Amino acid sequence: MRNSRLAIIIEEVYKKNVFSWSFVMLLLSPILMVAVVAIISGVIGMATASDSIGTVSIIGATDQTASAIKTEDNGQNQLIFDQDVDQAEEALVNEEIDGYLVIDESDPEAIQAEFYKSNTGKNISTTGFQTVLESIQLSNRSQALGLMEEESSHLINSNVAIQSQTIDLESGTSESDQDIQSMVRTGVAYVVSFIVFMFVMNYISIISQEIAVEKGSRIMEIVLSSISSTTHFMGKMLGIFLVLLTQVAFYAILLGIIFITIMNTPMPAELQALLGDETIPALLSNSASIIGWSGLLAFLGIITYSVLGAFLGSLVSNVQDVNKMITPIILLSIIGFYIGMFGLGFSNNILVRVASQIPFFTPFVMPFRIAAETVSTTELILSVIISLLFSILCLWLSANFYKSNVLTYSDKGLFGTLKQSYTLRQSEKKG
């Protein structure tokens, strides 16, 4: 009988949440957000590219400089070389050109240049012009010093590049910080941290609302007279958990389709150049460790936050107070998210190391430590054990206080309601 009642609650919670427009929007919102960001980025990219080129008048350039500018520009801008300053200024005022560059080569070793544009016109890029003038000036100085072309080229190419390598003290292996595998791991950490934050924000609200609605309708006394509080609580939690699994399954299937599509589609030359000798399956295989550990910690973190959401939802007197009651744990998740972002560049910082072992912050911070390979297997196992024990503790406390919480109606705030709930539970024990 008890199992059948538990199953009924689970089914009712699951159907009510899954077969709703809000759940459809919950599924589609990340996809829509990614699409909107991609579209906005594309539009901004195209607008920036088009706004950085236009009609430019070049004034005072020698034949050699003019030829070099034409070669460097490669037809991007429409270049005009037959105007003087007055003509160019008039053309700019009349919006016939987008800007004009005045070059002074009276001193070949100290070339001067000024670019003029209107405050309402295009933001023309002067990088190409600057590159040409710097090259010509360097050539002039080299000639003045009596250097051969090979000697001046040797001086130009004298930059020292420092390649940063990370050494794994356990295995003794090293890896470039700019290695594609390192970048993929960092990307996985970003995705995991964002997913945990998104799920936490959504499911804290869902589970707290689920319980608060029934409590606010004042039917809890009737419900708990026919079913135990533990069964009712666990039914709610398992129902929401199945909703969460449904969402995860949807994204897993979607990612599988995307992966199969990518593998059966010719790879763009730019992406292949970025990957080098690496393949997508190989990169995923090398990232299996961070995906596995981060996924486990993310699961425990979402369960912990959901249980705490249910606990706080059971304390409110009406559904309107839910957002105020769950604010503390939402703030904890935001703090964890930002510590994780900080940990990306400072994964060995003491704050990051400590926070990665605090259950509230672990799912946000630990993925970045794994990506940076600054955490040992022992620390990972310890973080999983701590997170698991903390989840069990939260579940046990929430289930034990559930009956007294849902029968407590108070407007004294979080701590006042908790105190009243505790007093009611103690009186029930004595009774």
VOTIMI-920615 format. One line per field, with one value per residue (C-alpha): residue in one letter; chain; x, y, z. Coordinates in Angstrom, 2 decimals, m for minus. Layout:
BEGIN
residuo = (A|...)
cadena = (A|...)
x = (X|...)
y = (Y|...)
z = (Z|...)
END
This chain:
BEGIN
residuo = (M|R|N|S|R|L|A|I|I|I|E|E|V|Y|K|K|N|V|F|S|W|S|F|V|M|L|L|L|S|P|I|L|M|V|A|V|V|A|I|I|S|G|V|I|G|M|A|T|A|S|D|S|I|G|T|V|S|I|I|G|A|T|D|Q|T|A|S|A|I|K|T|E|D|N|G|Q|N|Q|L|I|F|D|Q|D|V|D|Q|A|E|E|A|L|V|N|E|E|I|D|G|Y|L|V|I|D|E|S|D|P|E|A|I|Q|A|E|F|Y|K|S|N|T|G|K|N|I|S|T|T|G|F|Q|T|V|L|E|S|I|Q|L|S|N|R|S|Q|A|L|G|L|M|E|E|E|S|S|H|L|I|N|S|N|V|A|I|Q|S|Q|T|I|D|L|E|S|G|T|S|E|S|D|Q|D|I|Q|S|M|V|R|T|G|V|A|Y|V|V|S|F|I|V|F|M|F|V|M|N|Y|I|S|I|I|S|Q|E|I|A|V|E|K|G|S|R|I|M|E|I|V|L|S|S|I|S|S|T|T|H|F|M|G|K|M|L|G|I|F|L|V|L|L|T|Q|V|A|F|Y|A|I|L|L|G|I|I|F|I|T|I|M|N|T|P|M|P|A|E|L|Q|A|L|L|G|D|E|T|I|P|A|L|L|S|N|S|A|S|I|I|G|W|S|G|L|L|A|F|L|G|I|I|T|Y|S|V|L|G|A|F|L|G|S|L|V|S|N|V|Q|D|V|N|K|M|I|T|P|I|I|L|L|S|I|I|G|F|Y|I|G|M|F|G|L|G|F|S|N|N|I|L|V|R|V|A|S|Q|I|P|F|F|T|P|F|V|M|P|F|R|I|A|A|E|T|V|S|T|T|E|L|I|L|S|V|I|I|S|L|L|F|S|I|L|C|L|W|L|S|A|N|F|Y|K|S|N|V|L|T|Y|S|D|K|G|L|F|G|T|L|K|Q|S|Y|T|L|R|Q|S|E|K|K|G)
cadena = (A|A|A|A|A|A|A|A|A|A|A|A|A|A|A|A|A|A|A|A|A|A|A|A|A|A|A|A|A|A|A|A|A|A|A|A|A|A|A|A|A|A|A|A|A|A|A|A|A|A|A|A|A|A|A|A|A|A|A|A|A|A|A|A|A|A|A|A|A|A|A|A|A|A|A|A|A|A|A|A|A|A|A|A|A|A|A|A|A|A|A|A|A|A|A|A|A|A|A|A|A|A|A|A|A|A|A|A|A|A|A|A|A|A|A|A|A|A|A|A|A|A|A|A|A|A|A|A|A|A|A|A|A|A|A|A|A|A|A|A|A|A|A|A|A|A|A|A|A|A|A|A|A|A|A|A|A|A|A|A|A|A|A|A|A|A|A|A|A|A|A|A|A|A|A|A|A|A|A|A|A|A|A|A|A|A|A|A|A|A|A|A|A|A|A|A|A|A|A|A|A|A|A|A|A|A|A|A|A|A|A|A|A|A|A|A|A|A|A|A|A|A|A|A|A|A|A|A|A|A|A|A|A|A|A|A|A|A|A|A|A|A|A|A|A|A|A|A|A|A|A|A|A|A|A|A|A|A|A|A|A|A|A|A|A|A|A|A|A|A|A|A|A|A|A|A|A|A|A|A|A|A|A|A|A|A|A|A|A|A|A|A|A|A|A|A|A|A|A|A|A|A|A|A|A|A|A|A|A|A|A|A|A|A|A|A|A|A|A|A|A|A|A|A|A|A|A|A|A|A|A|A|A|A|A|A|A|A|A|A|A|A|A|A|A|A|A|A|A|A|A|A|A|A|A|A|A|A|A|A|A|A|A|A|A|A|A|A|A|A|A|A|A|A|A|A|A|A|A|A|A|A|A|A|A|A|A|A|A|A|A|A|A|A|A|A|A|A|A|A|A|A|A|A|A|A|A|A|A|A|A|A|A|A|A|A|A|A|A|A|A|A|A|A|A|A|A|A|A|A|A)
x = (0.00|2.79|4.65|1.49|0.92|4.54|4.16|0.98|2.73|5.74|3.52|1.37|4.41|6.13|3.11|2.19|5.66|6.61|3.31|3.31|4.40|6.78|8.75|8.87|10.30|12.70|13.97|14.22|15.53|19.25|18.99|17.30|19.87|22.76|21.03|20.45|24.07|25.31|23.07|24.04|27.74|27.40|25.58|28.13|30.98|29.56|28.76|32.27|33.87|31.81|32.32|36.13|36.48|35.36|36.62|39.93|41.99|45.79|47.66|51.42|52.49|55.48|55.06|56.79|54.53|51.39|52.28|52.94|49.62|47.74|49.41|48.72|45.10|44.44|41.33|39.46|39.15|38.53|41.75|42.11|45.60|44.93|43.49|45.14|44.19|41.56|39.88|39.90|38.45|35.66|34.95|34.78|32.33|30.18|30.39|32.02|34.85|35.03|38.39|41.75|45.32|47.97|51.51|54.66|57.81|60.06|62.20|62.37|63.54|60.70|57.56|54.57|50.94|47.54|44.17|41.01|37.43|34.05|32.33|29.31|31.13|32.64|35.31|37.94|40.73|44.20|46.14|47.12|48.32|50.34|51.98|53.08|54.50|56.37|57.87|59.03|60.44|62.36|63.74|64.85|66.59|68.32|69.65|70.87|72.81|74.24|72.47|71.72|68.13|68.91|70.40|67.40|65.05|67.10|66.56|62.84|62.39|64.09|60.99|61.25|58.13|57.72|55.76|54.06|54.09|52.15|53.84|51.73|53.62|51.93|52.71|55.67|54.17|53.94|51.44|51.32|48.77|47.80|47.38|44.05|43.35|43.80|41.42|38.81|39.01|38.54|35.54|34.06|34.55|32.73|29.83|29.53|29.61|26.99|24.74|24.88|24.06|21.15|19.74|20.15|18.34|15.49|14.99|15.27|12.33|10.39|10.65|10.05|7.00|5.74|5.63|4.68|1.57|0.10|1.06|m0.36|m3.71|m3.94|m4.61|m1.45|m3.29|m5.65|m2.84|m0.65|m3.59|m3.68|0.02|3.22|5.21|8.32|6.45|4.97|8.36|10.19|7.43|7.86|11.65|11.64|9.05|11.17|14.25|12.58|11.72|15.40|16.43|13.97|15.62|19.09|18.00|16.63|19.95|21.93|19.93|20.31|24.08|24.26|22.49|24.81|27.87|26.77|26.02|29.46|31.22|29.41|30.00|33.26|35.22|35.92|39.57|39.80|38.62|40.94|43.84|42.91|42.71|45.96|46.61|43.83|40.41|37.12|36.70|40.26|39.62|36.42|38.28|41.00|38.30|36.48|38.00|36.80|33.40|32.99|34.16|32.40|29.20|29.18|29.85|27.24|24.67|25.38|25.34|21.98|20.49|21.78|20.40|17.07|16.67|17.45|14.94|12.30|13.24|12.88|9.71|8.15|8.77|6.81|3.23|2.15|3.58|4.27|7.04|8.97|11.39|12.34|12.86|15.11|17.25|20.03|20.79|20.52|23.16|25.33|25.11|26.03|29.04|30.10|29.76|31.99|34.59|34.66|35.30|38.09|39.49|39.95|43.04|44.05|43.25|45.87|44.69|43.86|40.32|39.72|41.23|39.11|35.92|36.31|35.77|32.72|29.60|27.78|30.67|32.21|30.19|31.12|34.79|36.13|35.63|38.07|40.63|40.26|40.63|43.82|45.04|45.82|43.80|44.86|42.74|42.69|41.19|38.59|37.54|37.41|35.21|32.80|32.57|31.99|29.36|27.61|27.53|26.31|23.53|22.43|22.53|20.42|17.94|17.68|17.19|14.66|12.63|12.68|11.59|9.15|6.02|6.59|7.66|4.53|2.29|4.00|2.51|4.53|5.51|8.57|11.09|13.43|14.92|11.68|9.83|12.64|12.46|8.69|9.02|11.64|9.42|6.51|8.70|9.92|6.35|5.36|8.21|7.15|3.53)
y = (0.00|2.37|1.68|2.23|5.60|6.54|5.58|7.64|10.74|10.22|9.79|12.82|15.08|13.82|14.21|17.61|19.00|17.23|17.63|21.40|24.33|25.46|22.21|22.63|26.11|24.68|22.24|24.81|27.80|26.74|25.95|29.26|31.09|29.48|30.31|33.93|34.33|32.82|35.08|38.20|37.30|36.76|40.04|41.93|40.23|41.17|44.71|45.16|43.81|46.04|49.11|48.75|49.19|51.97|54.80|56.29|59.11|58.72|62.02|62.65|59.05|58.43|56.05|53.29|53.83|54.05|50.78|49.06|50.31|48.99|45.60|45.37|46.54|43.97|45.73|45.84|49.62|51.98|54.02|57.54|58.98|62.15|64.48|67.11|67.88|70.51|68.26|65.30|67.38|68.63|65.09|63.88|66.65|65.73|62.05|61.12|59.37|57.66|59.06|60.34|59.51|62.26|60.88|62.93|61.23|64.28|62.33|58.76|57.43|59.05|58.80|60.71|59.92|61.17|59.66|61.78|60.49|61.96|61.27|59.85|57.78|54.31|53.14|52.45|50.10|51.69|48.54|47.76|51.31|51.27|47.95|49.32|52.54|50.70|48.33|51.19|53.13|50.07|49.57|53.21|52.96|49.73|51.38|54.38|52.00|50.16|46.90|44.35|43.20|39.80|41.49|43.73|40.75|38.89|41.72|41.89|38.20|38.38|37.93|35.35|33.20|31.57|28.35|27.51|23.83|22.19|19.20|16.48|15.59|12.17|10.96|13.21|14.19|17.75|19.53|22.92|25.32|26.19|22.55|21.75|19.07|21.64|24.02|21.27|20.36|24.02|24.16|21.08|22.74|25.85|23.76|21.65|24.70|26.47|23.38|22.92|26.59|26.39|23.20|24.47|27.72|25.89|22.92|24.81|26.85|23.82|21.66|24.53|25.66|22.06|21.78|25.39|25.25|22.35|23.88|27.25|25.65|24.38|20.76|19.31|18.19|16.11|14.73|13.71|12.04|9.39|9.11|9.43|12.64|10.69|8.95|12.25|13.98|11.16|10.98|14.67|14.36|11.25|12.80|15.91|13.71|11.88|15.25|16.16|12.84|13.46|16.79|15.24|12.43|14.99|16.84|13.57|12.48|15.93|15.92|12.41|13.58|16.60|14.37|11.92|14.82|16.35|13.03|12.54|16.09|17.25|19.30|22.95|23.64|26.24|23.74|21.04|23.47|24.22|20.52|19.65|15.93|15.52|14.06|14.82|11.22|11.35|14.68|13.34|10.23|12.35|14.44|11.36|11.84|15.41|14.54|11.57|13.25|16.54|14.74|12.83|15.95|17.87|15.16|15.27|19.06|19.28|16.70|18.66|21.96|20.36|18.79|22.12|23.76|21.28|21.92|25.68|25.30|23.38|26.34|29.00|29.78|30.68|30.32|34.06|33.75|31.03|33.35|35.10|31.78|30.19|33.31|32.10|28.92|30.75|33.16|30.17|28.83|32.24|32.46|28.96|29.85|32.92|31.06|28.55|31.35|32.64|29.12|28.97|31.15|30.46|26.80|26.42|29.43|28.48|29.86|27.71|24.59|24.95|25.85|22.80|20.60|22.50|20.66|23.88|24.96|21.65|21.16|24.68|24.82|21.27|21.00|23.89|22.27|19.02|20.90|22.56|19.18|20.68|18.17|14.66|11.52|11.40|14.90|13.96|10.86|12.90|15.55|12.87|11.27|14.65|15.64|12.26|12.33|15.92|15.03|12.14|14.38|17.05|14.42|12.89|16.24|17.44|14.21|14.27|17.89|17.73|16.99|19.71|22.15|21.76|22.06|25.26|28.55|31.59|34.97|35.31|34.64|31.70|31.38|32.16|29.50|26.99|27.58|27.11|23.95|22.52|23.20|21.43|18.43|18.15|18.26|15.51|13.33|13.77|13.11)
z = (0.00|0.94|m2.31|m4.35|m2.68|m3.29|m6.97|m7.26|m5.88|m8.16|m11.21|m10.35|m9.80|m12.96|m15.26|m13.88|m14.55|m17.78|m19.62|m19.38|m21.50|m18.77|m19.14|m22.91|m22.39|m19.81|m22.45|m25.21|m23.25|m23.32|m27.03|m27.73|m25.64|m27.56|m30.85|m29.82|m28.67|m31.95|m34.03|m32.06|m32.30|m36.05|m36.56|m34.45|m36.32|m39.73|m38.58|m37.17|m40.33|m42.63|m40.42|m40.42|m44.21|m46.55|m48.75|m47.57|m49.04|m48.73|m48.74|m48.89|m49.63|m51.90|m54.85|m52.85|m49.85|m51.98|m53.73|m50.40|m48.98|m52.02|m51.66|m47.93|m48.28|m51.01|m52.28|m48.96|m48.88|m51.76|m51.75|m53.24|m53.82|m55.85|m53.21|m51.05|m47.44|m48.31|m50.87|m48.48|m45.65|m47.91|m49.12|m45.50|m44.57|m47.58|m46.54|m49.86|m48.00|m44.60|m43.59|m44.80|m43.84|m43.93|m44.17|m43.58|m44.94|m44.77|m42.30|m43.69|m40.33|m38.36|m40.49|m39.11|m39.91|m38.78|m39.61|m39.68|m39.56|m38.70|m35.40|m37.22|m39.84|m39.98|m37.58|m40.24|m39.18|m39.51|m38.60|m42.19|m42.85|m39.62|m40.54|m43.92|m42.49|m39.72|m42.28|m44.52|m41.57|m40.38|m43.87|m44.03|m40.66|m41.67|m44.81|m42.79|m40.51|m43.49|m42.69|m45.36|m45.89|m44.33|m41.28|m40.74|m41.16|m38.56|m36.10|m36.83|m36.09|m32.70|m30.52|m27.76|m27.28|m23.86|m24.13|m20.83|m19.86|m17.02|m15.36|m13.75|m10.56|m10.34|m13.85|m14.66|m18.01|m19.28|m21.49|m23.17|m21.69|m25.28|m26.28|m27.94|m25.31|m22.53|m24.29|m24.73|m21.02|m20.11|m22.43|m20.74|m17.33|m18.54|m19.87|m16.71|m14.43|m16.53|m16.69|m12.90|m12.38|m14.84|m13.31|m9.77|m10.53|m12.30|m10.00|m6.73|m7.94|m9.26|m6.14|m3.70|m5.68|m5.86|m2.07|m1.31|m3.50|m1.51|1.80|0.82|m0.04|3.58|2.58|4.10|7.23|5.08|2.89|5.82|7.58|4.83|3.98|5.97|5.65|4.60|1.77|0.63|0.71|m1.08|m3.69|m4.43|m4.61|m6.83|m9.14|m9.62|m10.00|m12.89|m14.46|m14.21|m15.79|m18.62|m19.35|m19.19|m21.54|m24.01|m24.11|m24.31|m27.37|m28.92|m28.36|m29.81|m32.98|m33.23|m32.75|m35.45|m37.80|m37.20|m37.75|m41.06|m42.29|m43.93|m41.43|m42.37|m43.17|m40.37|m37.75|m39.06|m38.86|m35.23|m34.34|m36.10|m35.77|m33.19|m33.97|m32.25|m30.90|m29.54|m27.82|m26.26|m25.13|m23.51|m21.82|m20.46|m17.01|m16.53|m18.03|m15.66|m12.45|m13.22|m14.15|m10.86|m8.80|m10.82|m10.08|m6.33|m6.33|m8.10|m5.70|m2.70|m3.92|m4.89|m1.44|0.21|m2.13|m0.97|2.66|2.29|0.22|3.08|5.41|3.52|4.48|0.96|m2.53|m2.83|m0.22|m2.07|m3.85|m0.61|1.20|m1.43|m1.90|0.48|m1.47|m4.80|m3.49|m2.53|m6.08|m7.51|m5.18|m6.24|m9.90|m9.56|m7.51|m10.35|m12.85|m10.62|m10.37|m14.14|m13.92|m10.30|m9.75|m6.99|m5.00|m1.40|m1.74|m4.82|m3.21|m0.07|m1.98|m4.22|m1.13|0.16|m1.16|m2.05|m4.29|m5.40|m8.64|m9.78|m8.77|m9.10|m12.91|m13.42|m11.14|m13.08|m16.37|m15.11|m13.79|m10.39|m8.36|m7.37|m7.58|m3.77|m3.59|m6.20|m4.28|m1.07|m2.72|m3.98|m0.52|1.17|m1.40|m1.12|2.67|2.66|0.18|2.39|5.48|3.75|2.57|6.06|7.80|5.22|5.46|9.26|9.53|6.63|8.66|11.22|8.49|6.36|9.41|10.54|9.35|10.29|8.91|11.15|8.39|7.84|11.33|13.15|11.11|11.69|15.43|15.44|13.31|15.67|18.68|16.98|16.14|19.73|21.04|18.55|19.81|23.43|22.49)
END
